Amino acid sequence: MTILLSTLNARYTHASLGLRYLLANMGDLRETTQLQEFVIGAKTTDVVERLLAHQPRIIGFGVYIWNVEETTRVVALLKRVAPQVTVVLGGPEVSYESQEQHIVQLADYLVTGWGDVTFPALCRQILRGPKPLMKIHAGVQPPLDEIKLPYADYTDQDIAHRTLYVEASRGCPFKCEFCLSSLDKTAWPFDLDAFLVELESLHARGARLFKFVDRTFNLNIKASLRIMQFFLDKLAAHPDDPVFAHFEVVPDHLPDALKEAIQQFPPGTLQFEIGIQSFNPEVQGIISRKQNNDKSAANIRWLREHSHAHLHVDLIAGLPEEDLDSFARGFDQLVALAPHEIQFGILKRLRGTPIIRHTQAYGMVFDPYPPYTILATDRIDFATMQRLVRFARYWDLVANSGRFANTLPVVLGNVPFANFMALSDWLYAHTDATHRIALDKLAALVTQWLCSRGMAAEDAAALVDSDYAGQAHKAKPKADAKAIKVDAAPQRQARHLAA
């Protein structure tokens, strides 16, 4: 073994698309290159032992915001026990502000940005000489038709047990300052015919769960329609073995042709991730986000009322200029549109993103450690931000989980944000915890809270008992621990959401 590609994924069900791109583009080094993935939380010594068992000369690590701390420990241990192994880093977390990072100081080389061409070339120099003198190598961005697609490198095990990440394009034309894609000049499409051939091959091998990582899937409607037609054809040909596709879509760009295609998808086959982030026009202007709020709201409403697509809509708390009242208004507006899930995120300062330019003007204080979460702004103090963090966690447990489908509307009432914040504050006061709350305990707590708000005890108990949460203790909670969403969504969606 000569070259090893590795990363620590957030979960086993996540398969690294970036490493597979590198593997597919190793050229004459392909036969002596191998991929080995781990999951965060693995014991550092075990990871290092398994890596060194391959006797590698080069190890390339994919470094991300969720794994940088653990990967730093892996690299530090590697350089102690096997200093002869050359360590090369790549990935978004180390592509910016790299000089100050301990993991970069530990490593031998760093590839910033695109690695498809640069990493294989660097490996050839390391192995065959002349040895590179520069530590940091800026990734070359080749035309997309010169990049070999990686989908054949998904194994049968990947297809059987993991979400398959695919992309019909790279980049993004929008400039939202909290996102690394704001640094792109535009979106670059892969050759669509070649891409669909790869999807066909994956489907023939048994793949049924596809997650598109394109930032703007519906930017080019002609391409979007061809891709959707691919999935519709598969659904028509294999109705008893359906595919499931996940797309990230621009919320204010949903022309009639796309709506017609969307309406043809049956339940459990289509999910849209929709980034709203904020409904406040002033906030949108500050972060360079172009979004027609009226069109976005109308499109979400249309999707909810006229399609079977599962809608996962994002909001971000802690953006510059957004105070608690502004965020609450946006949250209530989104609740009224009734998406299946509201992903309540807290702003993170990703390395390299332009959001940092607002630090002084808006008093933005970020955690210095990954994931660099916002701690306070001039509009939201630290204590209030912590309340929002807890709100987000309890929202996942109560609302997004699907466990309290009948109870949730009663909890939210006609002022959803204020009422759920009251529940969140109450839960924290009574548990001092946001994690490891058993479902039966959570159901009892929600019942108790409803009673504290004036509902009769028997009515509160009956309401919660009508939900999955209330019945959990009567079912098989251990065996069905990952089935919490099956009652709220078709099974193929449940499999993806649980991942």
Secondary structure, 3 states (H helix, E strand, C coil): CCEEEEEEECCCCECCHHHHHHHHCCHHHHHHEEEEEEECCCCHHHHHHHHHCCCCCEEEEECCCCCHHHHHHHHHHHHHHCCCCEEEEECHHHCCCHHHCHHHHHCCEEEECCCCCHHHHHHHHHHHCCCCCCCEEECCCCCHHHCCCCHHHCCHHHHHHCEEEECCEEECCCCCCCCHHHHCCCEEECCHHHHHHHHHHHHHCCCCEEEECCCCCCCCHHHHHHHHHHHHHHHHHCCCCCCEEEEEECCCCCCHHHHHHHHCCCCCCEEEEEEEECCCHHHHHHCCCCCCHHHHHHHHHHHHHHCCCEEEEEEEECCCCCCHHHHHHHHHHHHHHCCCEEEEEECECCCCCHHHHHCCCCCCEECCCCCCEEEECCCCCHHHHHHHHHHHHHHHHHHHCCCCCCCHHHHHCCCHHHHHHHHHHHHHHHHCCCCCCCHHHHHHHHHHHHHHCCCCHHHHHHHHHCCHHHHHHHCCCCCCCCCCCCCCCCHHHHHHHHC
